[in-house]
Amino acid sequence: MQSGQIIGDRYRLEERLGSGGHGEVWRAADLRLHERPVALKRTRYEGDDDGADRVRREARTLSRINHPHVVAVHDVVDDGGEVWVVMEYVAGRPLSKIGRVTVEEAARYGAQLAGGLEAVHAHRILHRDIKPANVLVTDDGFAKLADFGISRALHNDETVTATGALTGTPGYLAPEVAKGERFTEASDVWSLGATLYYTLEGTTPFGDDNAHALLWKTVSEEVRPPTRAGRMSPVMLRMLAKKPGGRPHLREARRELAILAGDPTTGVGPALAGAPRRPRWLLAAVAAAVVLVAAISTAIWVAVDRGNTPVAGADTGSGDGDGGPDPERAAGENTSIVGDPATADPCALLDVESLGAFGQTRIRTDNGDLNSCDVVVTRDDGALIVAGLTIWHNSAEPDEPNRQVGEITVVNDESDLPEECSRDLYLPGGDYNITLDVWQETWNEPAGAGEVDNLCEIADANLDHTTTLLNEGQVPRRTWEPAAGSLYTQSACDLLAGEPLERLPGNAARPVVGFAEWDCQWDVDDGTELRVLFQHSDPLSEDSGERFVLSGHEVFNEGDSWSEDSCLVSIVNRVAVSRDGDGDIVAELVRIHLEGSGEESVDELCALALDIAEPVAAALPAVS
């Protein structure tokens, strides 16, 4: 093997990173994705077909794991009779080369790794060789589990694999495994505890010795009391309990370590997501597309001015018929109903009290677009009703028939579907409208829930509250501050300005700008359309699409999941516990949706969307 060699007609070898008795690892360039760096592991099985088949099976299994603290497996490639595993390239150092760290740093690494290991166990996979050499740490403190047993011997530590009796590294091998008993999830927990012990003490829990001596001590002696662990000693020593039943579950360990690290969300990832919710973002995406088409058809290009700074790439206009908004109207009283879009609170326009007449209520703020809010109503029979409100920035005209409620134009949009009812509200000035949607969430209901036949009655019960507030003055402001780096504080238009747009094959026109700049769309002169929007979602998983990591952010290629002849790529900005108090884990996503002219394949569109995602991910706040 040598630099410059092409593997599988796709990957060019760049630099050998390490080698051992059963394989070698190279940094390589993915020629189909604009030379994106990847790690290639060449496995050596001396012509053993069974061994090669095992590698392929393990690679397929590992590729299903999607977690920010687990090194991702992308592909397995056969080349010239050899099997290569294609993995995420991590620019960093193994934990074994970092030296001793502080208690807070060790707790942060521990919480991250516990979350990653929980995702691994959720796929019924055991790591079986957790140790400092198999943990990679990026320069910004991002720890990742690596080396899941495919051609393991790529390190200097001795791994016991003789005749399959033992698998693992002495000093980091759980006592029951050292005695020849069955390896379990609790055995991985012990190995993780031993790895954390090393980060603080600089040695294994039984000191430094040869492999046979460490195995004997593991079986017959107690763990050496730590001297530098401080506040972390209790949880770490429970992880190192002699008996498997005395060790904490990973979720418990992660939570305790995350609290010690100062951030309860540390280590959270896709495997920790709550039950799936109704994919309201899909309905919102369709609605937004209709709104954008309406805006284009009336030849009005909308630009939102945040802090009197023009949107990058947008035409601010002069009100003289050039397609820009009228500055007098933008500064007048008509648009003051919404005020600063980024701080407007759609939840305040929902009447929880009136909706409470139909059942028990709870507010849901993180299901779809950032400019929306839901109230979930649970009837006595278990039926679930959702009243969702979204504020849009557009210039669509109200349909007929309609009615005036003060200054607000109201259109009854009573769907032919019995489980939906909508009210569209158009605000004076023509720049904003609001949709109030009520539906029955049947997929999440318990057995025996009845059919809801008064959805429009429920919509109208809230409508009075909404129109009263809008006629009295400005939309109320949010009462909470977004987290630092949240998409609530970002602009989709700004994220795409400069290098991302330059990667398009043609020139992008002035963008159509959505509410608070959280949605931005460009028409490209080659016939493609690019749209970028911010949304909440359940954390993405292996079912969402192919996973990559760019600038520390998870990126998922979701293919044509939104529409045919298009590609959706989603970048994870941050993952956190929902502020709704329901315990759900919620992801903030940057959605990059590229629709072709009809000549490109979906794969070609996805390659371009991933290329655009690279500088966008780099511009997002660093992942902690």
C-alpha positions as CSV (number, residue, x, y, z in Angstrom):
1,M,0.0,0.0,0.0
2,Q,1.2,3.5,-0.8
3,S,0.0,7.1,-0.8
4,G,-2.0,7.9,-4.0
5,Q,-3.3,4.4,-4.4
6,I,-7.1,4.3,-5.3
7,I,-9.2,1.8,-3.3
8,G,-12.6,0.6,-4.6
9,D,-12.5,3.2,-7.4
10,R,-13.4,5.8,-4.9
11,Y,-10.9,6.4,-2.0
12,R,-7.4,7.8,-2.5
13,L,-4.9,6.8,0.2
14,E,-3.2,9.8,1.8
15,E,-1.3,8.9,4.9
16,R,-0.9,5.7,7.0
17,L,-2.0,6.3,10.5
18,G,-1.1,3.0,12.1
19,S,-0.6,-0.7,11.6
20,G,-0.5,-4.0,13.4
21,G,-0.6,-7.7,13.1
22,H,-4.2,-7.8,11.7
23,G,-4.5,-4.6,9.6
24,E,-3.5,-1.0,9.0
25,V,-5.4,2.3,9.0
26,W,-5.0,5.1,6.4
27,R,-6.3,8.6,6.1
28,A,-7.9,8.8,2.7
29,A,-9.9,11.1,0.4
30,D,-13.4,10.3,-0.8
31,L,-13.2,11.2,-4.5
32,R,-17.0,11.1,-4.9
33,L,-17.7,13.7,-2.1
34,H,-15.2,16.4,-3.0
35,E,-12.2,14.7,-1.3
36,R,-13.9,14.5,2.1
37,P,-11.4,12.9,4.5
38,V,-12.2,9.4,5.8
39,A,-10.3,6.7,7.6
40,L,-9.8,3.4,5.8
41,K,-9.0,0.2,7.8
42,R,-7.4,-2.6,5.7
43,T,-8.1,-6.0,7.3
44,R,-5.7,-8.9,7.0
45,Y,-7.2,-12.4,7.0
46,E,-4.6,-14.3,4.9
47,G,-7.2,-15.4,2.4
48,D,-9.7,-16.5,5.1
49,D,-13.1,-16.1,3.5
50,D,-14.9,-16.6,6.7
51,G,-12.9,-13.8,8.3
52,A,-13.6,-11.5,5.4
53,D,-17.3,-12.3,5.6
54,R,-17.3,-11.5,9.4
55,V,-15.7,-8.1,8.7
56,R,-18.4,-7.3,6.2
57,R,-21.2,-8.4,8.6
58,E,-19.7,-6.4,11.5
59,A,-19.3,-3.3,9.3
60,R,-22.9,-3.5,8.3
61,T,-24.0,-3.8,11.9
62,L,-21.8,-0.9,13.1
63,S,-23.0,1.3,10.2
64,R,-26.4,1.4,11.9
65,I,-25.0,3.2,14.9
66,N,-25.5,7.0,14.7
67,H,-24.1,8.9,17.7
68,P,-21.8,11.9,18.0
69,H,-19.6,10.0,20.5
70,V,-19.1,6.9,18.4
71,V,-16.8,6.8,15.4
72,A,-19.1,6.2,12.4
73,V,-18.7,3.3,10.0
74,H,-19.7,4.5,6.5
75,D,-19.0,1.6,4.1
76,V,-17.1,-1.7,3.5
77,V,-15.1,-2.0,0.3
78,D,-13.7,-5.0,-1.5
79,D,-10.6,-4.2,-3.5
80,G,-8.2,-6.7,-5.1
81,G,-9.3,-9.5,-2.7
82,E,-8.9,-7.3,0.4
83,V,-11.6,-5.9,2.6
84,W,-11.4,-2.2,3.7
85,V,-13.7,-0.6,6.2
86,V,-14.5,3.0,5.6
87,M,-14.9,5.1,8.7
88,E,-15.3,8.6,9.9
89,Y,-11.9,10.4,10.1
90,V,-11.4,11.9,13.5
91,A,-8.7,14.6,13.7
92,G,-7.5,14.1,17.3
93,R,-5.5,11.9,19.6
94,P,-6.2,8.7,21.5
95,L,-7.1,9.2,25.2
96,S,-4.0,7.2,26.1
97,K,-1.8,10.0,24.6
98,I,-3.4,12.9,26.4
99,G,-2.3,12.2,30.0
100,R,-4.1,12.9,33.2
101,V,-7.0,15.4,33.1
102,T,-9.1,17.3,35.6
103,V,-12.1,15.8,37.3
104,E,-14.4,18.0,35.2
105,E,-12.7,16.9,32.0
106,A,-12.9,13.2,33.0
107,A,-16.6,13.6,33.8
108,R,-17.3,15.2,30.5
109,Y,-15.4,12.4,28.6
110,G,-17.2,9.9,30.7
111,A,-20.7,11.3,30.0
112,Q,-20.0,11.5,26.3
113,L,-18.7,7.9,26.1
114,A,-21.5,6.6,28.3
115,G,-24.0,8.1,25.9
116,G,-22.2,6.6,22.9
117,L,-22.0,3.2,24.5
118,E,-25.7,3.3,25.3
119,A,-26.3,3.8,21.6
120,V,-24.1,0.8,20.9
121,H,-25.9,-1.4,23.4
122,A,-29.3,-0.2,21.9
123,H,-28.2,-2.1,18.8
124,R,-27.4,-5.2,20.8
125,I,-23.7,-4.7,20.2
126,L,-21.0,-5.1,22.8
127,H,-17.7,-3.1,22.4
128,R,-15.6,-5.7,24.4
129,D,-12.4,-3.6,24.3
130,I,-13.0,-0.2,25.8
131,K,-9.7,1.3,26.9
132,P,-7.9,4.7,26.6
133,A,-6.2,3.6,23.3
134,N,-9.7,3.0,21.8
135,V,-11.1,6.5,22.6
136,L,-10.3,9.3,20.3
137,V,-10.5,12.9,21.5
138,T,-10.7,15.9,19.2
139,D,-8.9,19.1,19.8
140,D,-12.1,20.7,21.1
141,G,-12.7,17.9,23.7
142,F,-15.1,15.7,21.8
143,A,-14.6,12.0,22.9
144,K,-15.5,9.1,20.5
145,L,-15.5,5.4,21.0
146,A,-13.4,3.7,18.3
147,D,-12.2,0.2,17.3
148,F,-15.1,-2.2,17.8
149,G,-13.2,-5.4,17.1
150,I,-12.8,-5.3,13.3
151,S,-9.1,-6.1,13.0
152,R,-8.3,-4.9,16.5
153,A,-4.5,-5.2,16.8
154,L,-3.7,-1.7,15.8
155,H,-2.3,-0.6,19.1
156,N,0.6,-1.5,21.3
157,D,-1.4,-2.8,24.2
158,E,-1.7,-6.6,24.5
159,T,-5.1,-7.9,23.6
160,V,-6.0,-11.4,24.7
161,T,-7.8,-13.4,22.0
162,A,-6.3,-16.8,22.3
163,T,-8.8,-19.4,21.0
164,G,-11.6,-17.0,21.8
165,A,-11.2,-17.6,25.5
166,L,-10.7,-14.0,26.4
167,T,-11.3,-10.9,24.3
168,G,-10.1,-7.5,25.7
169,T,-7.1,-5.8,27.3
170,P,-5.8,-6.8,30.7
171,G,-6.3,-4.0,33.2
172,Y,-9.4,-2.8,31.4
173,L,-11.2,-6.3,31.4
174,A,-14.0,-6.8,33.8
175,P,-13.4,-9.4,36.6
176,E,-16.1,-11.8,35.4
177,V,-14.6,-11.8,31.9
178,A,-11.1,-12.3,33.3
179,K,-12.4,-15.4,35.0
180,G,-13.7,-16.7,31.6
181,E,-17.4,-15.9,32.2
182,R,-19.8,-14.4,29.7
183,F,-19.3,-10.8,28.5
184,T,-22.3,-8.6,29.1
185,E,-23.3,-4.9,28.9
186,A,-22.1,-4.6,32.5
187,S,-18.7,-5.7,31.4
188,D,-18.5,-2.8,29.0
189,V,-19.5,-0.5,31.9
190,W,-16.6,-1.8,34.0
191,S,-14.2,-1.2,31.1
192,L,-15.5,2.4,30.7
193,G,-15.0,2.9,34.4
194,A,-11.4,1.6,34.1
195,T,-10.8,4.0,31.2
196,L,-12.0,6.9,33.3
197,Y,-9.8,5.7,36.2
198,Y,-6.8,6.0,33.8
199,T,-7.7,9.5,32.8
200,L,-7.4,10.6,36.4
201,E,-4.8,8.3,37.9
202,G,-2.6,7.6,34.8
203,T,-2.8,3.8,35.3
204,T,-5.2,0.9,35.3
205,P,-7.3,0.2,38.4
206,F,-4.7,-2.4,39.3
207,G,-1.6,-0.5,38.4
208,D,0.9,-1.2,35.7
209,D,2.1,-4.7,35.2
210,N,2.4,-7.5,32.6
211,A,-0.8,-9.0,31.1
212,H,-0.8,-12.1,33.2
213,A,-0.3,-10.2,36.5
214,L,-3.1,-7.8,35.6
215,L,-5.5,-10.6,34.9
216,W,-4.6,-12.3,38.2
217,K,-5.1,-9.0,40.1
218,T,-8.4,-8.3,38.3
219,V,-9.8,-11.6,39.6
220,S,-8.3,-11.7,43.1
221,E,-7.8,-8.1,44.2
222,E,-9.8,-5.0,44.8
223,V,-9.5,-1.8,42.7
224,R,-6.8,0.5,44.0
225,P,-8.5,3.5,45.8
226,P,-8.2,6.5,43.5
227,T,-6.3,9.5,44.8
228,R,-7.2,12.2,42.2
229,A,-10.9,11.4,41.4
230,G,-12.4,13.7,44.0
231,R,-16.2,14.2,43.4
232,M,-16.1,11.5,40.7
233,S,-15.0,8.7,43.0
234,P,-18.5,7.4,43.9
235,V,-19.8,6.9,40.4
236,M,-16.5,5.6,39.1
237,L,-16.1,3.1,41.8
238,R,-19.7,1.8,41.3
239,M,-18.8,1.3,37.6
240,L,-15.8,-0.7,38.8
241,A,-17.8,-2.9,41.2
242,K,-16.6,-6.5,41.4
243,K,-20.0,-8.0,40.7
244,P,-21.9,-6.9,37.5
245,G,-25.1,-6.4,39.5
246,G,-23.5,-3.6,41.5
247,R,-22.7,-1.4,38.5
248,P,-25.0,1.4,37.4
249,H,-26.8,1.3,34.1
250,L,-25.3,3.5,31.4
251,R,-28.1,6.1,31.5
252,E,-27.6,6.5,35.2
253,A,-23.8,6.8,34.9
254,R,-24.1,9.3,32.0
255,R,-26.5,11.5,34.0
256,E,-24.3,11.5,37.1
257,L,-21.1,12.2,35.1
258,A,-22.9,14.9,33.1
259,I,-23.9,16.7,36.2
260,L,-20.3,16.6,37.5
261,A,-19.2,18.0,34.1
262,G,-21.6,20.9,34.6
263,D,-24.0,20.1,31.7
264,P,-26.9,17.6,32.2
265,T,-27.2,17.1,28.4
266,T,-23.6,16.0,27.9
267,G,-23.5,12.6,26.0
268,V,-27.1,12.9,24.8
269,G,-27.6,11.5,21.3
270,P,-30.1,9.7,19.0
271,A,-30.3,6.6,21.1
272,L,-31.7,8.6,24.0
273,A,-34.6,10.1,22.1
274,G,-38.1,9.8,23.4
275,A,-41.1,8.3,21.6
276,P,-41.5,9.6,18.0
277,R,-43.9,12.4,17.5
278,R,-46.1,13.4,14.6
279,P,-43.8,14.6,11.8
280,R,-45.4,18.0,11.7
281,W,-42.3,19.4,10.1
282,L,-43.3,17.6,6.9
283,L,-46.7,19.4,6.8
284,A,-44.9,22.7,7.6
285,A,-42.5,22.1,4.8
286,V,-45.3,21.6,2.3
287,A,-47.1,24.7,3.6
288,A,-44.0,26.8,3.4
289,A,-43.4,25.7,-0.2
290,V,-47.0,26.8,-1.1
291,V,-46.4,30.1,0.6
292,L,-43.1,30.6,-1.2
293,V,-44.7,29.9,-4.6
294,A,-47.4,32.4,-3.8
295,A,-44.7,35.0,-2.9
296,I,-42.9,34.4,-6.2
297,S,-46.1,34.5,-8.3
298,T,-46.9,38.0,-7.0
299,A,-43.3,39.1,-7.8
300,I,-42.6,40.4,-4.3
301,W,-39.2,39.5,-2.8
302,V,-39.4,39.7,0.9
303,A,-36.4,40.7,3.0
304,V,-36.4,40.8,6.8
305,D,-34.2,43.4,8.4
306,R,-32.6,42.1,11.6
307,G,-31.1,45.0,13.5
308,N,-31.2,47.2,10.4
309,T,-28.6,45.0,8.7
310,P,-29.5,43.9,5.2
311,V,-29.8,40.1,4.7
312,A,-26.8,38.7,2.9
313,G,-27.7,38.2,-0.8
314,A,-31.1,39.7,-0.5
315,D,-32.5,42.7,-2.3
316,T,-33.5,45.4,0.2
317,G,-35.4,47.3,-2.5
318,S,-36.5,50.9,-2.6
319,G,-40.3,50.7,-2.9
320,D,-40.2,51.9,-6.5
321,G,-41.4,48.8,-8.2
322,D,-38.0,47.0,-8.3
323,G,-39.4,44.0,-6.5
324,G,-38.2,45.1,-3.0
325,P,-40.4,45.8,0.0
326,D,-41.7,49.3,0.6
327,P,-39.5,50.9,3.3
328,E,-42.3,53.1,4.5
329,R,-44.6,50.1,5.1
330,A,-41.7,48.2,6.7
331,A,-41.3,51.0,9.2
332,G,-45.0,51.7,9.7
333,E,-47.6,50.5,12.2
334,N,-49.0,47.7,10.0
335,T,-45.9,45.5,10.5
336,S,-45.5,46.4,14.2
337,I,-48.0,43.6,15.0
338,V,-45.3,41.0,14.7
339,G,-42.4,43.3,15.9
340,D,-39.0,41.6,15.9
341,P,-39.8,38.2,14.4
342,A,-36.9,36.5,16.2
343,T,-38.4,37.2,19.6
344,A,-42.2,36.8,18.7
345,D,-43.8,34.1,20.8
346,P,-46.3,31.9,18.8
347,C,-47.2,30.1,22.0
348,A,-48.7,33.3,23.4
349,L,-51.3,33.3,20.6
350,L,-52.7,29.9,21.7
351,D,-55.3,29.9,24.4
352,V,-54.5,27.1,26.8
353,E,-57.4,28.0,29.1
354,S,-60.1,27.7,26.4
355,L,-58.5,24.6,25.0
356,G,-58.6,23.1,28.5
357,A,-62.4,22.8,28.2
358,F,-61.8,19.9,25.8
359,G,-59.3,18.0,28.0
360,Q,-56.0,18.1,29.8
361,T,-53.5,20.4,28.1
362,R,-49.7,20.7,27.7
363,I,-47.6,23.1,25.6
364,R,-45.2,21.6,23.0
365,T,-42.7,24.1,21.6
366,D,-40.2,21.9,19.8
367,N,-42.1,19.9,17.1
368,G,-41.2,21.3,13.7
369,D,-40.5,24.9,12.7
370,L,-39.0,27.4,15.2
371,N,-41.9,29.8,14.4
372,S,-44.6,27.4,15.6
373,C,-46.1,26.1,18.8
374,D,-48.5,23.4,19.8
375,V,-51.0,22.7,22.6
376,V,-51.7,19.0,23.0
377,V,-55.1,18.2,24.5
378,T,-55.8,14.8,26.0
379,R,-59.5,13.9,26.3
380,D,-60.8,11.6,29.1
381,D,-61.0,8.7,26.6
382,G,-57.3,9.2,25.6
383,A,-57.9,10.9,22.3
384,L,-55.1,13.3,21.4
385,I,-55.9,16.7,19.9
386,V,-53.3,19.1,18.8
387,A,-53.8,22.9,18.2
388,G,-50.8,24.1,16.3
389,L,-50.0,27.8,15.4
390,T,-47.4,29.0,13.0
391,I,-46.4,32.6,12.1
392,W,-45.3,32.9,8.4
393,H,-43.5,35.7,6.6
394,N,-44.9,36.0,3.1
395,S,-47.1,38.1,0.8
396,A,-49.9,35.6,-0.1
397,E,-53.4,36.9,-0.6
398,P,-56.3,35.6,1.4
399,D,-58.6,33.1,-0.3
400,E,-62.4,33.7,-0.7
401,P,-64.6,33.6,1.1
402,N,-63.1,35.3,4.1
403,R,-64.3,37.6,7.0
404,Q,-62.8,40.5,8.9
405,V,-62.3,40.3,12.6
406,G,-61.1,43.8,13.4
407,E,-57.9,44.3,11.3
408,I,-57.4,40.6,10.8
409,T,-58.7,38.7,7.7
410,V,-59.8,35.2,8.6
411,V,-60.2,32.3,6.1
412,N,-61.9,29.0,7.1
413,D,-59.8,26.2,5.6
414,E,-62.0,23.2,6.5
415,S,-60.1,20.2,5.1
416,D,-61.9,17.3,3.4
417,L,-60.1,15.1,6.0
418,P,-62.3,14.7,9.1
419,E,-59.1,14.7,11.3
420,E,-58.0,18.2,10.4
421,C,-59.4,21.8,10.6
422,S,-57.5,25.1,9.9
423,R,-58.0,28.8,10.2
424,D,-55.7,31.2,8.2
425,L,-55.2,34.7,9.6
426,Y,-53.8,37.5,7.4
427,L,-52.3,40.5,9.2
428,P,-52.6,44.0,7.9
429,G,-49.7,45.1,5.7
430,G,-49.6,42.0,3.7
431,D,-46.2,40.7,5.0
432,Y,-47.3,38.1,7.6
433,N,-50.0,35.5,8.0
434,I,-50.8,32.9,10.7
435,T,-52.1,29.4,10.4
436,L,-54.0,27.7,13.2
437,D,-54.3,24.0,12.6
438,V,-56.2,21.5,14.7
439,W,-55.8,17.8,14.1
440,Q,-56.3,14.4,15.9
441,E,-53.0,12.7,16.6
442,T,-54.2,9.2,16.1
443,W,-50.8,7.4,15.8
444,N,-50.0,8.1,19.4
445,E,-53.3,7.4,21.0
446,P,-54.1,4.5,23.4
447,A,-56.5,1.7,22.4
448,G,-60.1,2.7,22.9
449,A,-59.6,6.4,22.1
450,G,-62.6,7.8,20.3
451,E,-62.9,9.9,17.1
452,V,-62.8,13.7,17.6
453,D,-65.6,15.2,15.5
454,N,-65.5,18.8,16.8
455,L,-62.0,20.0,15.5
456,C,-63.4,23.2,14.0
457,E,-65.1,24.0,17.2
458,I,-61.8,23.6,19.0
459,A,-60.1,25.8,16.4
460,D,-62.7,28.6,16.8
461,A,-62.4,28.4,20.6
462,N,-58.7,29.5,20.2
463,L,-59.4,31.9,17.3
464,D,-61.2,34.4,19.5
465,H,-58.1,34.6,21.8
466,T,-55.7,35.0,18.8
467,T,-57.6,37.7,17.0
468,T,-58.2,39.6,20.2
469,L,-54.5,39.8,21.0
470,L,-53.6,40.7,17.4
471,N,-56.1,43.5,17.3
472,E,-55.0,44.9,20.7
473,G,-51.3,45.2,19.7
474,Q,-48.1,43.4,19.1
475,V,-47.5,39.7,19.3
476,P,-46.2,39.0,22.8
477,R,-42.4,38.4,23.2
478,R,-40.8,35.2,24.3
479,T,-40.3,35.1,28.1
480,W,-37.2,32.8,27.8
481,E,-33.7,33.3,26.3
482,P,-32.4,30.9,23.7
483,A,-29.3,28.9,24.6
484,A,-26.0,30.3,23.3
485,G,-25.5,29.1,19.7
486,S,-29.1,28.1,19.3
487,L,-30.6,28.4,15.8
488,Y,-33.0,30.9,17.3
489,T,-30.1,33.4,17.2
490,Q,-28.9,32.4,13.6
491,S,-29.8,33.4,10.1
492,A,-30.3,30.8,7.4
493,C,-29.5,33.4,4.8
494,D,-26.2,34.4,6.5
495,L,-25.1,30.8,6.9
496,L,-25.3,30.2,3.1
497,A,-23.7,33.6,2.1
498,G,-20.4,33.4,0.4
499,E,-18.7,30.0,0.1
500,P,-21.8,27.7,0.4
501,L,-23.6,29.5,-2.5
502,E,-20.4,29.6,-4.5
503,R,-20.5,25.8,-4.6
504,L,-23.7,25.8,-6.6
505,P,-23.2,25.0,-10.3
506,G,-25.0,28.2,-11.3
507,N,-25.7,31.7,-10.0
508,A,-28.2,32.0,-7.2
509,A,-30.9,34.7,-7.5
510,R,-32.0,37.0,-4.7
511,P,-33.4,34.8,-1.9
512,V,-37.0,34.5,-0.7
513,V,-36.6,35.1,3.0
514,G,-38.9,33.3,5.5
515,F,-39.9,34.2,9.1
516,A,-37.0,35.6,11.2
517,E,-34.6,34.5,8.5
518,W,-35.0,30.9,9.7
519,D,-36.0,29.9,6.2
520,C,-34.3,31.0,3.0
521,Q,-34.7,29.9,-0.6
522,W,-32.7,30.5,-3.8
523,D,-33.5,29.9,-7.4
524,V,-30.4,28.9,-9.4
525,D,-30.1,29.8,-13.1
526,D,-29.4,26.1,-13.9
527,G,-32.9,25.2,-12.8
528,T,-32.2,23.9,-9.3
529,E,-33.7,25.3,-6.2
530,L,-31.9,25.5,-2.8
531,R,-33.8,25.9,0.4
532,V,-32.4,26.1,3.9
533,L,-34.6,26.2,7.0
534,F,-34.3,25.6,10.7
535,Q,-36.4,23.0,12.5
536,H,-36.8,21.0,15.7
537,S,-36.9,17.2,15.4
538,D,-36.4,14.1,17.4
539,P,-32.7,13.2,17.2
540,L,-31.9,11.6,13.9
541,S,-30.9,7.9,13.8
542,E,-29.8,5.2,11.3
543,D,-33.3,5.2,9.9
544,S,-32.9,8.8,8.8
545,G,-30.1,8.2,6.3
546,E,-26.3,8.0,5.9
547,R,-24.4,9.7,8.7
548,F,-21.4,11.9,8.4
549,V,-19.5,14.2,10.8
550,L,-18.5,17.7,9.5
551,S,-16.7,20.2,11.8
552,G,-17.9,18.2,14.8
553,H,-21.6,18.3,13.7
554,E,-23.5,15.2,12.8
555,V,-24.8,15.4,9.2
556,F,-27.4,13.0,7.7
557,N,-28.1,12.5,4.0
558,E,-31.8,11.8,4.0
559,G,-32.0,11.4,0.2
560,D,-35.4,12.0,-1.4
561,S,-37.4,11.8,1.9
562,W,-39.1,15.1,1.2
563,S,-39.9,14.8,-2.4
564,E,-38.9,13.0,-5.6
565,D,-36.1,14.5,-7.7
566,S,-34.7,16.3,-4.6
567,C,-32.3,15.6,-1.7
568,L,-32.5,16.6,1.9
569,V,-29.3,16.9,4.0
570,S,-29.8,17.7,7.7
571,I,-27.1,19.2,10.0
572,V,-27.4,18.8,13.8
573,N,-26.7,22.1,15.4
574,R,-27.3,21.0,19.0
575,V,-29.2,18.3,21.0
576,A,-30.7,19.2,24.4
577,V,-33.4,18.2,26.8
578,S,-36.7,19.9,25.9
579,R,-37.5,23.0,27.8
580,D,-41.2,21.8,27.8
581,G,-40.4,19.7,30.9
582,D,-41.6,16.5,29.3
583,G,-38.1,14.9,29.4
584,D,-37.9,14.6,25.6
585,I,-34.5,15.0,23.8
586,V,-34.8,17.4,20.9
587,A,-32.4,18.3,18.1
588,E,-32.0,21.6,16.3
589,L,-31.5,20.9,12.6
590,V,-30.3,22.9,9.6
591,R,-32.2,21.4,6.7
592,I,-30.6,21.8,3.3
593,H,-33.1,20.9,0.6
594,L,-31.9,20.8,-3.0
595,E,-34.4,20.3,-5.8
596,G,-33.1,19.6,-9.3
597,S,-34.1,20.7,-12.7
598,G,-35.0,17.1,-13.6
599,E,-31.7,16.1,-15.3
600,E,-29.8,15.3,-12.1
601,S,-30.0,12.0,-10.2
602,V,-30.9,12.1,-6.5
603,D,-27.3,10.9,-5.8
604,E,-25.9,13.8,-7.7
605,L,-28.1,16.2,-5.8
606,C,-27.1,14.7,-2.5
607,A,-23.4,15.0,-3.4
608,L,-23.9,18.7,-4.0
609,A,-26.0,19.2,-0.9
610,L,-23.3,17.5,1.2
611,D,-20.7,19.7,-0.4
612,I,-22.8,22.8,0.5
613,A,-23.2,21.4,4.0
614,E,-19.5,21.4,4.7
615,P,-18.9,25.1,5.0
616,V,-22.4,25.5,6.7
617,A,-21.4,23.1,9.4
618,A,-18.1,24.9,9.9
619,A,-19.9,28.2,10.4
620,L,-22.2,26.8,13.1
621,P,-21.1,27.1,16.8
622,A,-18.8,24.3,18.0
623,V,-20.4,21.2,19.4
624,S,-19.7,20.7,23.2
